[in-house]
Amino acid sequence: MKQLSNAYDMIINELSIDNRDKLNKTMGKFQTRFREKLKSKKSKTKKVSKYKSSEYYKTLEEIPPPLLNKILSNIYENFELKDDEAKNLLIKTILASRVSNVFNKSLDNIFQLNEIILKYCKEGIKYLKQIQNNSNYPSSADEEEREIIDSTFRPIIQNLRNKMMDVFYNLNRLLVMRDEIVIQLNNILKVINEKDEDEDSKIFRNFIDIINIDYDEEFDKAESYRNNSTYALNLKIDNLKKELPDNIEKVKKCFERLLKAKLIFSKTDDTNMYTHRGKNYSIINIINNFINAINITLVDFEKFLESKKKSQSKKKSNTRSTSNQR
């Protein structure tokens, strides 16, 4: 009942004055008839065992949509409420909350993925800066002195480039995963987006743009002769890392608002339908499909992290073994 109460309060706060009055009248009838039936049956009431929560469903959000619709329909039929508007609003709110909770968990993992991406970017910047520092000549150096400097630092620079290649190998693997997730985030935005100028749509779009940075291009700029500096890229990565948690939380909130607006406040009869690649889907089902696609990619990310842990553990074991032999 607390779930229903919270959902009802949320709907009331977001409805227009006319719809709010209509919904309140409907729920008022519900309360009146509930009291009347309770009073008439009070003398016939038998002691029943204490209610136990289902071992399968703990909250309304976990109940499958058809069963949820049946439960709420039975409640309204039992209390002779002919207006289905309140029931449909509750169902849509509960479904939107359920999808939002699932999407939020995916966003938490997307946050972790982007943290690791930024970590590898920082490592790449470190090696690039060292390469640049070892590639500079004194302004007074003649051709012979430059050849000596090149000969001296060539092995060092090559070693740094090898380390940088290892960083980019791992970074590119993560960026492939990132690209797959960006595709699905764009698909989700197409479904729930009503107007591009809407503030929540802008927040969602901005988040996609932030995580979809072309890091190859950024490193090319930092390595170019004209700039020959990693300062700007290093600062950009630091700012992205600092702002990422706040951006994730903003997207969580705006996604739920956009989804509820799409499900609840659209006036068309096709509120719950969306056409994708020539086929019609319910909005809930198509968004769940896109989220599932994101989660499949995130499973690959988990495997990547696990492989890195095993690799680090093996290196430590080999180091200890070598040390003991000495």
Secondary structure as GFF3:
##gff-version 3
##sequence-region A 1 326
A	DSSP	alpha_helix	2	14	.	.	.	ID=ss1
A	DSSP	alpha_helix	17	41	.	.	.	ID=ss2
A	DSSP	three_ten_helix	42	44	.	.	.	ID=ss3
A	DSSP	three_ten_helix	60	62	.	.	.	ID=ss4
A	DSSP	alpha_helix	65	78	.	.	.	ID=ss5
A	DSSP	alpha_helix	85	135	.	.	.	ID=ss6
A	DSSP	alpha_helix	143	192	.	.	.	ID=ss7
A	DSSP	alpha_helix	199	211	.	.	.	ID=ss8
A	DSSP	alpha_helix	215	223	.	.	.	ID=ss9
A	DSSP	alpha_helix	231	260	.	.	.	ID=ss10
A	DSSP	pi_helix	261	265	.	.	.	ID=ss11
A	DSSP	beta_strand	273	276	.	.	.	ID=ss12
A	DSSP	beta_strand	279	282	.	.	.	ID=ss13
A	DSSP	alpha_helix	283	325	.	.	.	ID=ss14
###
